[in-house]
């Protein structure tokens, strides 16, 4: 049984956008783990969670950890399954294209990285990697 993507997204967002005590962070770690599992095993489901996080983070409170975390990981581990979804969302939503500006190649394939570079907007990112 899969959790509703919005539930995981809310847990991840709370973990990254809020000042939490050590205990609260430990209690919220389930959302981080659930997203990682989705990234490793189900690219489309992980993208649904990522889309829900993006909707929650309209003020970009956790843009750095979001870009260099789940989005970069998704493209690294599930690039071929997720790249078309990422490209489509970036084309339809300039805010998401901006979030992609914080993604680095990491160990994603050159072909996936080339497509990410075409989809993203790097304006405002001090250290965008080409």
Secondary structure, 3 states (H helix, E strand, C coil): CCCCHHHHHHHHHHHHHCCCCHHHHHHHHHHHHHHHHHHHHCHHHHHHHHHHHHHHCCCCCCHHHHHHHHHHHHHHHCHHHHHHHHHHHHHHCHHHHHHHCCCCCCCCCHHHHHHHHHHCCCCCCCCCCC
